[in-house]
Amino acid sequence: MTSTLPTPVKRPAYEPGTVHLVASGDLRESANTATWPTQADMEARVTAAVEATGRRVVRALPVDPATGHGLISSQRMGIEVFKGIPSDAPLVVAIAGWQYSHHVLAGLRDHRGPILTVANFVGDWPGLVGLLGLNAGMTKAGIGYSTLWSVDFTDEWFTSRLATWLEEGTVQHDLSHVHDLPALPPSHARDLGRAVASVLRTDKAIIGVFDEVCMGMYNAVFDDEIVNALGIYKERLSQSALWAEMQRVPDAEADAVRAFVEDRGFTFRFGTDEATELTEAQVRWQCKMYVAALRIADDFGLDAVGIQYQQGLKDICPASDFAEGLLNDPDRPAVTSRDGSRVLFEGKALPHFNEADEGVAVDALVTNRIWDAMGLDPSTTLHDIRWGEELDGDFTWVFEISGSIPPSHVDGGYAGAEGWRQDPVFFPLGGSTIRAVSKPGEIVWSRVWLDDGVLNVDLGRGTAVRLSDAESDRRWAATNPEWPMMHAVLHGVSRDQLMARHRANHLCVVYAPDAVTADEALVAKAAAFDALGVRVHVCGDVDLTGATAAVAAAATR
């Protein structure tokens, strides 16, 4: 008997002087269609910059006449597209909006030529958010890459570094703001952090994950073996179970949640058109989700919870963000057990990691325990690193997330926030956001991320600043006016340093009442992660209570 031996598809030969370009897109076709004009303009600018060096750009796939765009919209499509890319060609991954990293991950894992990720540094489409998510996924996967960003792709910073990549296959960035954690001097903060780590590792904690891998965020999934070593275990839950529990929440209980926030001054912007406006029915479902999440967390003894929402729930119920923001605040509507005998998690925040980002889960869990032990408000916000501009000599970031912010982070609390409808392009069934500007104050920012199977954390300090109403409105108009926003200045970290270093689309922020307390809390957090075996990196200007000199010395080694 004879048989035909299967052979892989032969990749085309690399033609010297060519640069191949590929674009990963969204899984939601409505988002791809909306993003495409910005993506096409961005690609034209990048192509012009490459061709100015005498090279030719070859796009990996044509625009599909059926969809009207040229974005890779599924993992299978990405695998097929990469079959037509020479394996050793210089490859540009161009990103002008949100992208699902796994659409291109299979092809990037096997690509042997130099890889450059490029994003547009603008506010109206989250290209740089997509870039950071893909970069973090490639870091986790051990894929070598270089990365660049630009407002218009004609500035000298971009063009000179693009030329370097084209000639040498790599680009280096200034990372002098990053220092490994030095030996911490004795202090109460250090001892507190170590004690929190000891209790976590010994007594253990459970994070509940309502379906993993939200929106292609491969970087945001941590293997059990990695988090178990910290004393953190996963309870894998189905979003269908959350939806089922929502059906069992009486209208009266949901309406009591709404009444609580409205009594505190929260204002919903209601309309009547379900397709384009926020409605009372949408908010009732969101309040039911809030109650359901707490009851399931109680059922399983969870210490933190993450709801994926995208994909799956977006097709059957309004957005999860309103519920998520409330969960992260200890001052929130009371929810009882099903029999009414107990108030669940009374007086406590139930840390929620938006979009099921497990890097944030680990971070928020440790933060919650340290801030609680210090008698501080443990409310955390997960933000996208969305955009920013220089103002009065400081680069002032716009940190923004899709609606979930604890009211304690709002300038004015509940009364300083409004409920706006989510954008129908991304949220077809709507739902309220918690739309507000974050209050001014001292913050600790952080990110837990994976590199070569090892957990790392970047820690830094910053200040949330108050800008004029007119400037806030301008920044909202340049991004997403329905979402909560923080104006943040990071201490000793420039725009390009954060972009070059950050290994996630998200970062975590938490407040402290003053700079001294924020510094102490950061030391406790650093000590906790260090004791847990996480590689700790101190970013920018941080006072480690006597260890500042050691940090400076480490930078010279």
N, C-alpha and C positions, 0 to 999 in steps of 0.2 A: 504493500500500500504506500502510495506517495502522498505527500501533503505539501502545501505551499507555506513556506515559512513567512510569518508576518515581519514586516520591516517598518521602522518609523518613517514618517514623512521627511523627505530630505529638505533641509533648510536651504534657502538661497545663499549664494556666495556673496560675501561682502564686497562691495565696490568701493575702492579707496576714494576718499573725498566726500563720502556721503554720511549724513547723520540721519538716523531713523527717529521718528516721533510717534508716540502712542499716547492715548488719552483715556484714562479710566473714568467712568461715569457713575451715576446713581443706579439703583435698582428700580427706582420710581420713574417711569417714563415722563410723567408730568414735570419732574425736576430736571431731567435731561433736556427736554424741549425748552424749558425756561432758561436753562443755563447756556444753551448752545451759542446764542449770539455773542455772549461775553467770552466763551471759550474760543470761538472762531477768531475774534479780534485779538485775543491774547496769543493764539498760535501764530497769527500773521506777524505779530511784532517779534515773537521769538524767532520765527523763521527768517525774518529780515535781519535780525542780529547775527544769526548763524551764517547766513549767506553773505553778509558783509565781510566775512573772513575768507570768502572764496570757496566755501563748501556748499553742497546741495542737501536740502532737506527732503526726505522721503517719508510721507505720512503712511502709517501702517495700515490704515483702512479708510476707504472713501466714505463720504457722507451717504447715509442710507436714504434713498428717496422716499421710503415708506415712513420713516420716523422723522426725517428732516434734520438729523444730527449725526455726528461721527464719533460718538462716545461709546466705549465698551460698556455694555449694560448687563452683563452676566459673567459668571466664572467660565462657563462653557465658551462663550463668545471670546473671552480673553485668551483661552487656550488655543482656539482656532486662529486668532489674529497673530499670535506669537509664532505660529508655524510659518508665517511669511516674512519673519524678521531674521536677517542673518544673525547667528548666535554671537558673533564677535564684533558686531557693529556698534559704534557709539550710539547710545540710546537716550533720548530725552523723553521723560514722562511729564507732560504738560498738564497743569491742574488749575482750573479757573473756578471750580465750585466743589461741593462735597463729592467725594468719590468713595466707592466701596473697594477697599484695598485688595480683597481676595479676588476681585475681577482680574487683576494683573499679577498676583503673587506667584502663581504657578509658572508663568513665563519669566518673571524676574529671578526666581530661584535658579533657573538653568542658564540665564544669560551670562555669557563670558566677557562681553565687551563692557566698557565703562558706562555707568548709568548716572544720569543727572536728573534729579527731580526739580521742577521749576514751577513757581506759583506767582500769581498776580497779587501784589500787596495792596489790595483795595478793600473797601468795606461792604460794597453792595452785593458781592458774591464771595462766599467763604473759601476761596482758593487756598489761602494760606492755612486754613483749618484742615482742609483735605490733605495738603502737603505734609503737615506735621503728623497727621494720622498715618499716612503712608510711610513716612520716614521712620516712625516708631515701629510699624510692622516689619519693615525691612531690617531694622536694628534687632528686633526680637528673632527674626529668621536668620540672622547672620549674613545678610546680603550686603555687599559693599556698594556704596553710592556716594555721590556728592549732591549738594543741594544749593539752589539759588532762588532769589525772589526779587521782584522789582515792581515799581508803580507803573512805569511805561516801557521798560526794557531798552531805554536809550541812555541811562545814566552810566557814568564811568565805573561806578562800583560794580554794576552788573556786567557791563561789556568786557571789562578787563578780566573778571573772574571767569566769564564764559570763554574767553580766549585761552585762559590757562587750562580750563578743562579740555577744550578741543585739542590743545597741544600735548598735555600731560596726562589726561584721563582722570584727573582728580583736582579738587579744590579744598584748600585748608581755610578755616575760619579762626578768628580770635576767640579763644576760650579761656582767656586769662582770668575770667571772673569765677571759674570753677575750681574749688579746692577740696581735696579729700579731708574728711573730718580729722582734726588733730586729737591728741589725748585731751580729754576735757578735765579741767581742774576740779577738785572737790567742790560741790555745791549742793544745795537742797534740790535744785532743778535737775541736776544730773542723777541724783539718787532717786528722785521721783520717776524719771524716765525709765531707769533700770527696774524699779519696782513694778511699774505698769507692764513692762516687757515680761518680767518673771511671772506675773499673775496670768497674762495672756497665754504664754506658752504652756504653763502648768494647768490652768483651769479651762482653757480653750474657749473659743467663740465660734458662732455659726453665722455665715452670711447666706441669706436666701437669694437665689438668682432665678428670677422669672424669665427663663429662656436666655441662653448666652448668645454672644456675637451680634450685637446690635449694629445695624448699618455697616456691616463689613469690617468692624473694628477688631481685626485680628490681634492688634497690639493690646487690647483691653481684656484678653482672656488669659488667666494664669492657671497653669496646671495644678492639680490638687497636691502633688508632691512638693511643689514650691511653697504654696501657702500653708500646707499642713505643718511644715517645719516652723512656722511662726505661731502655731497653735490655732490657726484659722481653718475651719472646715466649711465645705459648701453643702447647702441644702438646695438641690436642683428642683425647681418648681416650674410648673407649666403656666403660661399666661392664660390658658383655657380654664385652669382652676381659679385664677383671679377673677376672670369674667363670670364664672359660675357663682363665686361668692358674692360678686356685685349684685347678681339677681336676687340674692336672699336678703339684701339690706333694705329695710322698709323706707319708703319715701320720707317718712317723718324723721328718721335718723339722719338721712342725707340733708334734709332741709335744716336740721339743727346745726350741722357743720356750716352751711351757708350763713345762717343767722349769726353764728359766733363771729365770723370774719366781718360781716357787715356791721355788727354792733361795735366792732373795734374800728370802724371807719373805712373798711375796704369797699371800693366801688366797682361794680361790674358794668361794662358798657354793652348793654343788651340791645339786640335787634330781633327781627322775626324771621329772616331768611336763613334757614339751616345751612344752605350751601355756602354763604359768604359772611354771615354775621354770627355773633355769639348769642346763644339762646339759653333760656332758663333750663330747658331740658338737657342741654349739654353739660351745664354746671351741676345739675343734679347727679348725672352719671359720674362726674369727676368726684363729687363728694362721696358717692357710693364706693368708688375705687379707694379713696382714703380710708374709709371704715373697713373695707374688705382687706386691704393690705395690713392693717394693724391686727385684725383678727387672725389672719393666716400667720403673721409673725408670732403672735401669741401661741398659736397651735403648735408651731415647730420650735419655739424657744429661740427665735432669731435675735441676733445682736445688731444686724444691719440688713437692709433689703435693697435689691436693685430690680427695676422693671425695664424690660427691653423696649416695649411699645412698638418701635419700628424694627422689624416688620410684624405683621400679625394683628395686634390690637388696633393698629391704625385703621383697619378695614371694618372694625365692628364697634368701636366706641371712641368717644372724644379723648383728647390727649391726656397723658399721665402727669404732665408738669405741675398742674395746680396741686394735686395730691402730694407730689414729691416735695414741693417746697414746704408744705405744712408739716410733713413728717420730720423734716430736718430741724424743726424749731421746738424747743421745750414748751413754749407758750403757744399751745395749739388747741383745737377743739377736742374735748374729752370724748373718748370712745370706750364703751363698756364691752365686756364679754357678751356673748350671745344671750346669756340668761340674765344679764343686767347686774350681776353680783359684784363685778370687779371693774375698776377703771384700768384700762390697758396702758402700760408704760407711763403711769401717771407722773406728770411733772418732768418727763424726760423726752429728749429728742430720740427718735428712732432713725439713726443715720441711713440715708437713702443715697445710693450711688446711681445717679442718672445714667440712662442708656446702658445699664448693666456693666459699667466700666469697673472692672475688678481692681485696677490700679487705684481708683478712687475709693473702692470698698476698703482695701487694706489701710489706706491713708486716713479715711474718715473714722474708721474704727479706733485706730491709735489716737487720733486727735481727740475724739470724743472722750476717751478715758483720761487723757492728760488734762484737758480743759476742765472736765468735771472735777477731777481731783484738786485742781487749783481754784475751784470755785468760780470759774469763768463760764460765759455763755459758750456752749460747745457747738453751736449752729455752724454748719459748713455749707459752702456753695461750690459746686462744680461749674467751672466756666470754660467756654471755648476761648482760646487765644484768637480773638476775632480780627483785630485791626488796631490802628492807633496813628497818632501824629505828634510831632513836637509842639509843645505849648510852653511859652515863656522859658525856654531853655531845658525843659524836661520832656522826655518822650513819655507821653501819657497814653496808656493802652486803653482800648475798649475791650473789656472782658464781658462776654455776653453768652447767655445760655437760653435754651428754647422755652423759657417760661418759669422754670423752677428756681425759686430763691426763698430762703426762710425769711419771713417778715421781720425778724430781728436784725437782718442785714439791710433793711430798707431805710432810707433816709425819711424818718417819720413813722416807721413801723407799719402796721396794717393800714393806718390812715394815709400813708404816703404811697400806697400802691393801688393800681387799678387792674381790672380783669379785661383783657382784650382778646379777641378771637385769634386763634392760630391761623396762619396763612393756609388757604385751601390747597396751594400747590403741594405742600408737604403734609398737611393735616386735613384730609378730605372731610372728616367728621368733626372738625373744629375742636372746641374746648377753650377754656380760659387760660391765659397766662397770668403770672404775677408780675405785672409790668411796673417797674420802678427804677430809680437810680439808687445804687448802694450808698449807704451813709459814709461820710468821711471818717477816717480813723486808721489806726495802725493794724496791719495785717501780717500774717505769716502765710506764705504761699509754698506749695510743694507739689511734687509729682513722684509717684512710685512707678517704676518701669522695668522692663525686662531686657537684659542683654546677655546673650550666650547662656541662657538658662539661669541667670543670677539676678536677684532683685536688687535694684538700685533706687535711691531716692535723692532727688534734688530739693534742697530747702533754701528759702531766701526770705528776705523781709521786704516790705513795701508799705506804701501809704495809699489808701483810697482817698481821693481828693474830691472836693465839691467844685464843680464848674458852674458857670451861669446857666440859667434855664435855656437861654438861646443857644449856648454851645452844646448842651445836652440834647436839645431838639435837633440841632444840626447833625450830631453824631448818630442819633437814632434814625434820622432820615437817610443817612449814608449806610445804614446797616439794616436792622430789623426793628421798626418802631414798636412792635408788639411785645418785645422781649425785655427782661431786666438787664441792666447794664451797670458795670462798675468802671469808673475812671481811676486807673491805677498807675502809680509811678513806682517802679521797682528800684530798690536801693542798690546802686552799683552794677546794674545790668542794663546794657544798651539794647536797642531794638534788635540789632543784628546778632548780638550775642545770644539773646533768648531764642531767636529763630534758629540759629545754628546748633544750639545745644539741646533744646527741648525735645523730649522723646514721647510726645503725645499731643493730641489735639486738645486735650483738657488739662486744666490745673485746678488744684484745690485751694480755696482761700478760707481763712478763719480770722476773726477779729480778736484783739486784746484791748483793754481799756487805755493803755498808754504804751510808750515805746519800751520802757524798762520791763514791763510785764510781758510784752511781746517777745523781747529778747530772751527772757527767762523761759517762756513757754517753748520757744524754738530750741533752746538747749535741752529741755526735757524731751522734746520730740526727737531730736537728733540722738540723744542717749538711748531712748527706747528702741529706735530702729537699729542702732549700732548693736545693742544687746541682743536683738532678734536675729542678727547676722546679715542684715541688709547693708549694702555698701552705701554709705552716707556721703553726699557731696554738698558742700556749703557754697552757695552761689551769691556773688556780689558782696556788698558791705553788710557784715553781720557781726554783732558784738557777742562773742561767746564767753563773756564774763571772765576776762583774764586770759583767754586763749587767742585773742585777736593777733597777737604777735606770732603765735605758732601758725595761724592760718596764713599770714603774710609770708612767713618763712617757707611754708609748704609750697607756695606759688613759685618759689625760685628753684625748687628741687627738680 
